[in-house]
């Protein structure tokens, strides 16, 4: 009987107050608080207006309740829903409320989007919240990125007089198969092939990021990755953001928090203008990886955008288009532009942050990135 009551109580919480009679169950005092927290966010329009309203104490109490009743991932989803469904920007504009919010990437994106309208008393709190999330993500992403980039750079350039520790035995054996001695069942390695760490192995990376509102989470991750890559001496990293204007934030990559607060989320999209700027700053095209992060909805000159992309590719730049750099899965994007990119040999796909280090390693080694993305199960414009 207890199991049946518990099951019906769960259904009652899912269906809301209208299902009270059909579920034939009463909620205790604690479950009633859970029900009230859910109703404030997911009830009908009248319940929503009555649930939280514009009162700071009510919002603070609701934030405290959901943190008490639900696990962190669920709390983060509910906070995001509250911002979108109830337009509770007040949550991010008052330091007392901001301190009670569960911090995650989407929260950082919302803080960044509101940074310019935040009261002075809130900005310090907002920066602390953003720094907490950024430092946590950096700890998780730094070592995979460092290992992937360093390993791929070491293998991208090779030399024929390596020291013992630098010998690539697999390639050395393949290069000397003609020197096989059957009587000794061995290969004489006349030619040694090894990895090099010479400065000639350096690569330039340009992250060119669409800062329109739909790309908010991607901008946050791109900012963190730009800081991580800028800390690697083997790479020269540039961070460029754009809407209808283009801003070079490369000088701020040492502090990802300052970089993120330098971003203006929202506005239109002029990819053509952004690619034009990238053409100006790329001075070693054959050693440059350009990661264009955008959903390809062009608000500027589409024909010029495609022409610039073709010119960058023809000059030897390794151009990659990420339709999203986020955990949220397949994005909406301009399929026509993505298909045209495919004809230029420019792969376009959505990538998750945990796979981005592998993507950069594959790009450094000049692998077929369309095939790489398809193997990961990512959304891609690679032709069938």
C-alpha positions as CSV (number, residue, x, y, z in Angstrom):
1,X,0.0,0.0,0.0
2,X,2.8,2.4,0.9
3,X,4.4,1.8,-2.6
4,X,1.1,2.6,-4.2
5,X,0.7,5.8,-2.3
6,X,4.2,6.9,-3.1
7,X,3.6,6.2,-6.8
8,X,0.3,8.2,-6.8
9,X,2.0,11.0,-5.0
10,X,4.7,11.2,-7.7
11,X,2.0,11.3,-10.3
12,X,0.2,14.0,-8.3
13,X,3.5,16.1,-8.3
14,X,3.9,15.6,-12.0
15,X,0.3,16.5,-13.0
16,X,-0.2,19.3,-10.5
17,X,-3.2,20.4,-8.4
18,X,-5.8,19.6,-11.1
19,X,-5.0,15.9,-10.5
20,X,-5.7,16.0,-6.8
21,X,-9.0,14.1,-7.0
22,X,-8.0,11.6,-9.7
23,X,-4.8,10.6,-7.9
24,X,-6.7,10.2,-4.7
25,X,-3.8,11.0,-2.4
26,X,-2.8,13.7,0.0
27,X,0.6,15.3,0.1
28,X,2.4,15.8,3.4
29,X,3.8,19.1,4.5
30,X,7.2,18.6,2.8
31,X,5.7,17.3,-0.5
32,X,3.4,20.2,-0.4
33,X,6.4,22.5,-0.5
34,X,7.8,20.5,-3.4
35,X,4.5,20.9,-5.1
36,X,4.4,24.6,-4.5
37,X,7.9,25.0,-5.9
38,X,7.0,23.2,-9.1
39,X,3.6,25.0,-9.4
40,X,5.4,28.4,-9.1
41,X,7.4,27.5,-12.2
42,X,5.3,25.0,-14.2
43,X,1.7,25.8,-13.3
44,X,-0.8,27.6,-15.5
45,X,-0.4,31.3,-16.3
46,X,-2.3,32.5,-13.3
47,X,-0.4,30.3,-10.9
48,X,2.9,31.5,-12.5
49,X,2.1,35.1,-11.8
50,X,1.0,34.4,-8.3
51,X,3.8,32.0,-7.6
52,X,6.9,34.1,-7.5
53,X,5.9,37.6,-8.6
54,X,8.5,40.3,-8.3
55,X,9.2,39.9,-4.6
56,X,12.8,39.2,-3.7
57,X,11.9,37.2,-0.6
58,X,9.6,34.9,-2.6
59,X,12.3,34.3,-5.2
60,X,15.0,33.7,-2.5
61,X,12.6,31.2,-0.7
62,X,11.9,29.4,-4.0
63,X,15.6,29.1,-4.8
64,X,16.2,27.7,-1.4
65,X,13.4,25.2,-1.7
66,X,14.5,23.8,-5.1
67,X,18.1,23.4,-3.8
68,X,16.7,21.5,-0.8
69,X,14.4,19.2,-2.8
70,X,16.2,18.5,-6.1
71,X,19.7,17.3,-7.2
72,X,22.0,20.0,-8.7
73,X,21.4,19.1,-12.4
74,X,17.7,19.5,-11.9
75,X,18.1,22.7,-10.0
76,X,20.1,24.1,-12.9
77,X,17.4,23.2,-15.4
78,X,14.7,24.8,-13.2
79,X,16.7,28.0,-12.8
80,X,17.2,28.2,-16.6
81,X,13.4,27.6,-17.1
82,X,12.6,30.3,-14.5
83,X,14.7,32.8,-16.4
84,X,13.1,31.9,-19.7
85,X,9.5,31.3,-18.7
86,X,9.1,33.9,-15.9
87,X,11.7,36.4,-17.1
88,X,13.3,36.5,-13.6
89,X,16.2,38.7,-14.5
90,X,15.9,39.9,-10.9
91,X,17.6,36.6,-9.9
92,X,20.8,37.9,-11.5
93,X,20.5,41.6,-10.6
94,X,20.6,41.3,-6.8
95,X,23.7,40.0,-5.1
96,X,21.6,38.3,-2.3
97,X,19.7,36.2,-4.9
98,X,22.7,35.6,-7.1
99,X,24.6,34.0,-4.2
100,X,21.9,31.4,-3.8
101,X,21.7,30.4,-7.4
102,X,23.4,27.1,-8.5
103,X,26.2,28.1,-10.9
104,X,26.6,26.5,-14.3
105,X,27.4,27.4,-17.9
106,X,23.9,28.7,-18.7
107,X,23.9,30.9,-15.7
108,X,27.3,32.3,-16.7
109,X,25.8,33.0,-20.2
110,X,22.9,34.9,-18.6
111,X,25.2,36.9,-16.3
112,X,27.4,37.9,-19.3
113,X,24.3,39.0,-21.3
114,X,23.1,41.2,-18.3
115,X,26.6,42.4,-17.3
116,X,26.1,45.9,-18.7
117,X,22.8,46.5,-16.9
118,X,23.8,45.1,-13.5
119,X,23.9,47.5,-10.6
120,X,27.4,48.2,-9.3
121,X,26.6,46.3,-6.0
122,X,25.9,43.1,-8.0
123,X,28.9,43.1,-10.4
124,X,31.4,41.8,-7.8
125,X,29.1,39.0,-6.8
126,X,28.5,38.2,-10.5
127,X,32.2,38.0,-11.1
128,X,32.7,35.6,-8.2
129,X,30.0,33.4,-9.5
130,X,31.4,33.4,-13.0
131,X,34.9,32.8,-11.8
132,X,33.7,29.8,-9.8
133,X,32.2,28.2,-12.9
134,X,35.2,29.1,-15.1
135,X,37.8,27.7,-12.7
136,X,35.8,24.5,-12.4
137,X,35.6,24.1,-16.1
138,X,39.2,25.0,-16.6
139,X,40.3,22.3,-14.2
140,X,38.2,19.8,-16.2
141,X,39.3,20.9,-19.6
142,X,42.9,22.1,-19.3
143,X,44.7,18.8,-19.1
144,X,42.8,17.0,-21.9
145,X,43.5,20.0,-24.1
146,X,47.2,20.3,-23.2
147,X,47.8,16.6,-23.7
148,X,45.9,16.4,-27.0
149,X,47.5,19.5,-28.5
150,X,51.1,18.7,-27.3
151,X,50.9,15.1,-28.5
152,X,49.5,16.1,-31.9
153,X,52.0,18.9,-32.4
154,X,54.9,16.5,-31.6
155,X,53.6,14.1,-34.3
156,X,52.8,16.7,-36.9
157,X,56.4,17.6,-37.6
158,X,59.1,14.8,-37.8
159,X,62.9,14.7,-38.2
160,X,65.3,12.1,-39.5
161,X,67.9,12.3,-36.8
162,X,65.9,11.9,-33.6
163,X,67.2,11.0,-30.2
164,X,66.2,7.7,-28.8
165,X,63.3,9.0,-26.8
166,X,62.0,10.8,-29.9
167,X,61.9,7.8,-32.3
168,X,58.5,7.0,-33.8
169,X,59.1,3.2,-34.0
170,X,55.9,2.4,-35.9
171,X,56.8,4.8,-38.8
172,X,60.5,3.9,-38.6
173,X,59.7,0.1,-39.1
174,X,57.4,0.9,-42.0
175,X,60.1,3.1,-43.7
176,X,62.7,0.3,-43.4
177,X,60.7,-2.8,-44.4
178,X,63.0,-3.1,-47.5
179,X,65.9,-3.7,-45.1
180,X,64.4,-6.9,-43.7
181,X,67.0,-9.7,-43.1
182,X,65.2,-13.0,-43.2
183,X,68.1,-15.0,-41.8
184,X,68.1,-12.8,-38.7
185,X,64.4,-12.1,-38.7
186,X,65.0,-8.4,-38.1
187,X,64.8,-5.0,-39.9
188,X,67.8,-2.8,-40.2
189,X,66.7,0.7,-39.4
190,X,68.9,2.8,-41.6
191,X,66.4,5.7,-41.6
192,X,65.1,6.8,-38.2
193,X,61.9,8.8,-38.1
194,X,61.0,10.7,-34.9
195,X,58.9,13.4,-33.4
196,X,60.2,16.9,-33.1
197,X,59.5,19.7,-30.6
198,X,61.1,22.4,-32.8
199,X,59.5,25.9,-33.0
200,X,58.6,25.1,-36.6
201,X,55.9,22.8,-35.2
202,X,53.9,25.8,-33.8
203,X,50.4,26.4,-35.0
204,X,48.2,29.5,-35.0
205,X,44.7,29.1,-33.8
206,X,41.9,31.7,-34.4
207,X,38.6,31.2,-32.6
208,X,36.1,33.4,-34.4
209,X,32.9,33.3,-32.3
210,X,29.4,34.4,-33.1
211,X,28.1,36.3,-30.0
212,X,24.5,36.4,-30.9
213,X,22.1,35.3,-28.2
214,X,21.5,31.8,-29.5
215,X,25.3,31.0,-29.2
216,X,25.6,32.0,-25.5
217,X,26.8,28.7,-24.1
218,X,29.2,28.3,-27.1
219,X,30.7,31.7,-26.3
220,X,31.3,30.7,-22.7
221,X,33.1,27.5,-23.6
222,X,35.1,29.2,-26.4
223,X,36.3,31.8,-24.0
224,X,37.5,29.2,-21.6
225,X,39.2,27.2,-24.3
226,X,40.9,30.3,-25.7
227,X,42.4,30.9,-22.3
228,X,43.6,27.3,-22.0
229,X,45.2,27.3,-25.5
230,X,46.7,30.7,-24.9
231,X,48.6,29.2,-22.0
232,X,50.2,26.6,-24.3
233,X,53.5,28.0,-25.7
234,X,53.2,25.7,-28.7
235,X,50.1,27.7,-29.9
236,X,49.5,31.3,-30.8
237,X,45.9,31.8,-30.0
238,X,43.5,34.6,-31.1
239,X,40.0,35.1,-29.8
240,X,37.7,37.1,-32.0
241,X,34.0,37.7,-31.3
242,X,31.4,39.3,-33.6
243,X,27.8,40.3,-34.1
244,X,27.5,43.1,-36.6
245,X,30.8,44.4,-35.3
246,X,34.1,42.5,-34.7
247,X,36.0,42.7,-31.5
248,X,39.5,41.1,-30.9
249,X,39.7,39.9,-27.3
250,X,43.1,38.2,-27.8
251,X,44.8,40.4,-25.2
252,X,42.4,39.2,-22.5
253,X,42.9,35.5,-22.9
254,X,45.0,35.4,-19.8
255,X,41.9,35.9,-17.7
256,X,38.9,34.1,-19.1
257,X,36.6,35.9,-16.6
258,X,37.6,39.4,-17.9
259,X,37.3,38.0,-21.4
260,X,33.8,36.9,-20.9
261,X,32.8,40.2,-19.3
262,X,34.2,41.8,-22.5
263,X,31.6,40.0,-24.6
264,X,28.4,41.6,-25.7
265,X,25.8,38.8,-26.1
266,X,23.0,39.5,-28.5
267,X,22.7,41.6,-31.6
268,X,22.8,40.7,-35.3
269,X,25.2,38.5,-37.2
270,X,27.7,39.5,-39.9
271,X,29.9,36.5,-40.6
272,X,31.3,38.1,-43.7
273,X,32.7,41.0,-41.7
274,X,34.2,38.6,-39.2
275,X,35.9,36.5,-41.8
276,X,37.3,39.7,-43.4
277,X,38.9,40.5,-40.1
278,X,40.4,37.0,-39.8
279,X,41.9,37.4,-43.3
280,X,43.7,40.4,-42.1
281,X,45.3,38.9,-39.0
282,X,46.3,35.5,-40.4
283,X,49.9,35.7,-41.5
284,X,50.8,32.0,-41.8
285,X,47.8,30.4,-43.5
286,X,49.3,27.0,-44.0
287,X,50.0,26.7,-40.2
288,X,46.7,28.3,-39.1
289,X,43.5,26.6,-37.8
290,X,40.5,28.9,-38.0
291,X,37.6,27.7,-35.9
292,X,34.4,29.6,-36.9
293,X,31.8,29.1,-34.2
294,X,28.4,30.1,-35.6
295,X,25.0,28.7,-36.6
296,X,25.7,30.2,-40.1
297,X,22.6,32.4,-40.1
298,X,24.2,35.3,-42.0
299,X,22.7,38.8,-41.7
300,X,25.4,40.4,-43.8
301,X,26.5,39.7,-47.4
302,X,26.1,36.0,-47.9
303,X,27.9,35.9,-51.3
304,X,30.9,37.7,-49.9
305,X,30.9,35.5,-46.8
306,X,31.1,32.3,-49.0
307,X,33.8,33.9,-51.2
308,X,35.9,34.8,-48.1
309,X,35.6,31.3,-46.7
310,X,36.7,29.9,-50.1
311,X,39.7,32.3,-50.2
312,X,40.8,31.3,-46.7
313,X,40.5,27.6,-47.6
314,X,42.4,28.1,-50.9
315,X,45.2,30.0,-49.0
316,X,45.9,26.9,-47.0
317,X,44.0,27.8,-43.8
318,X,42.4,24.8,-42.0
319,X,38.9,26.1,-41.7
320,X,36.4,24.4,-39.3
321,X,32.9,25.6,-38.7
322,X,31.3,24.6,-35.4
323,X,27.6,25.0,-35.4
324,X,27.7,24.9,-31.6
325,X,30.3,24.2,-28.9
326,X,28.0,23.2,-26.1
327,X,26.5,20.2,-24.2
328,X,23.0,20.8,-25.6
329,X,23.2,18.6,-28.7
330,X,22.2,19.4,-32.3
331,X,21.5,23.1,-32.9
332,X,19.4,24.9,-35.4
333,X,21.6,26.2,-38.2
334,X,21.4,27.4,-41.8
335,X,21.5,24.2,-43.8
336,X,22.1,26.0,-47.2
337,X,25.2,27.7,-46.0
338,X,26.5,24.5,-44.3
339,X,26.0,22.6,-47.5
340,X,27.9,25.3,-49.4
341,X,30.7,25.0,-46.9
342,X,30.8,21.3,-47.6
343,X,31.5,22.0,-51.3
344,X,34.4,24.1,-50.2
345,X,35.8,21.3,-48.1
346,X,34.9,23.1,-44.8
347,X,33.3,20.7,-42.3
348,X,30.4,22.1,-40.3
349,X,29.1,20.2,-37.2
350,X,28.2,20.7,-33.6
351,X,30.9,19.7,-31.1
352,X,30.6,19.0,-27.3
353,X,33.2,20.6,-25.0
354,X,34.6,17.3,-23.9
355,X,35.5,16.4,-27.5
356,X,37.0,19.7,-28.4
357,X,40.5,18.8,-27.4
358,X,40.4,15.7,-29.6
359,X,39.0,17.9,-32.4
360,X,42.0,20.3,-32.1
361,X,44.4,17.3,-32.1
362,X,42.8,16.0,-35.3
363,X,42.9,19.4,-36.9
364,X,46.6,19.8,-36.1
365,X,47.3,16.4,-37.7
366,X,45.2,17.5,-40.7
367,X,42.8,14.6,-40.5
368,X,39.5,14.5,-42.4
369,X,37.4,16.4,-39.8
370,X,34.1,15.6,-41.6
371,X,34.9,11.9,-41.2
372,X,36.1,12.5,-37.6
373,X,32.8,14.3,-36.7
374,X,30.7,11.6,-38.3
375,X,32.5,8.9,-36.2
376,X,31.7,10.9,-33.1
377,X,28.0,11.0,-34.0
378,X,28.0,14.8,-34.3
379,X,25.7,16.7,-36.6
380,X,27.7,17.3,-39.8
381,X,27.4,18.7,-43.3
382,X,29.5,15.9,-44.7
383,X,27.9,14.6,-47.9
384,X,26.6,11.0,-47.9
